[in-house]
Amino acid sequence: ILAHGFKHIPDAKRMLEEFPKWKDKDHNPAFKAVGLCATSSLLAPDSEAPAKSVFLAGYSVGSLKGVLEKLLGAVGVPKGMIAELAKDIIALSAKHGLDTCGIP
């Protein structure tokens, strides 16, 4: 849906060229636009976010409300309607049992 990031980083080869240049690594906005972080082991103690110590306590990169609002804007929802629509989507998600703990 959010294809704009792929203009700068269209493929893995380009990502491998760009990534080492970024001091903020996977926190870089260009990476966040196209990248997906993963771990190669659920039990490794030395990965960035070891599942057995981090995910059991909760892991977040910030509020998902901002991500939802950005997505709504990117798909053409008028600016004046984004906040209310996001609020409605979050309320319906909670009502129907979806996890909304990442959204304040």
C-alpha positions in Angstrom: 0.0 0.0 0.0 2.8 2.4 0.9 4.9 2.1 -2.2 6.7 5.4 -2.0 9.6 3.9 0.0 10.5 1.5 -2.8 11.4 4.3 -5.1 14.7 4.8 -3.1 15.2 1.2 -2.0 13.6 -1.0 -4.8 15.3 -4.2 -3.9 17.6 -6.1 -1.4 20.7 -5.2 -3.4 20.1 -1.5 -2.9 19.2 -2.1 0.8 22.6 -3.8 1.3 24.3 -0.8 -0.3 22.4 1.8 1.8 22.0 0.1 5.2 25.7 0.3 6.3 25.7 4.1 5.7 22.9 4.7 8.3 24.0 5.3 11.9 20.5 4.6 13.0 20.4 1.3 11.2 16.8 -0.2 11.3 15.5 2.9 12.9 16.2 4.9 9.8 13.0 6.1 8.0 14.2 4.7 4.7 14.5 1.3 6.3 11.2 1.5 8.1 9.5 2.3 4.8 10.5 -1.0 3.2 12.2 -3.2 5.7 11.0 -5.8 8.1 13.1 -6.8 11.1 13.4 -10.4 12.0 15.5 -12.7 14.2 17.1 -15.9 13.1 16.7 -17.6 16.5 13.9 -17.4 19.1 16.3 -18.5 21.8 19.6 -16.7 20.9 20.6 -14.4 23.9 22.6 -12.0 21.7 20.0 -10.9 19.1 18.7 -7.3 19.3 15.4 -8.4 20.9 15.6 -11.9 22.2 12.1 -13.3 22.3 12.3 -15.0 25.7 13.3 -11.8 27.5 11.8 -9.0 25.4 8.6 -10.2 23.8 7.3 -11.8 27.0 7.4 -8.3 28.6 6.2 -6.5 25.5 8.1 -5.0 22.6 7.1 -1.9 20.7 8.6 0.7 18.4 6.0 3.3 19.4 2.3 3.9 19.1 0.6 2.1 16.3 -2.0 4.9 16.2 0.5 7.1 14.3 1.2 4.2 11.8 -2.6 3.8 11.2 -3.1 7.5 10.7 -0.2 7.6 8.2 -1.6 4.7 6.3 -5.1 6.3 6.1 -3.5 9.5 4.7 -1.5 7.5 2.2 -4.6 5.8 0.8 -6.4 9.1 0.3 -8.5 9.6 3.4 -9.0 13.4 3.7 -6.8 15.0 6.4 -9.8 16.2 8.4 -11.2 12.7 8.7 -8.1 10.8 9.6 -8.1 11.2 13.4 -11.8 10.3 13.8 -11.6 7.3 11.4 -8.5 6.0 13.2 -10.4 6.3 16.5 -13.3 4.4 15.1 -11.1 1.7 13.6 -9.4 1.3 17.0 -12.7 1.1 18.8 -14.1 -1.5 16.4 -10.9 -3.5 16.7 -11.2 -3.6 20.5 -14.9 -4.4 20.3 -14.2 -7.4 18.1 -11.4 -8.8 20.2 -8.4 -7.6 18.3 -5.3 -6.6 20.3 -5.1 -2.8 20.6 -2.5 -2.6 23.4 0.0 -0.9 21.1 -2.4 2.0 20.7 -2.8 4.5 23.6 
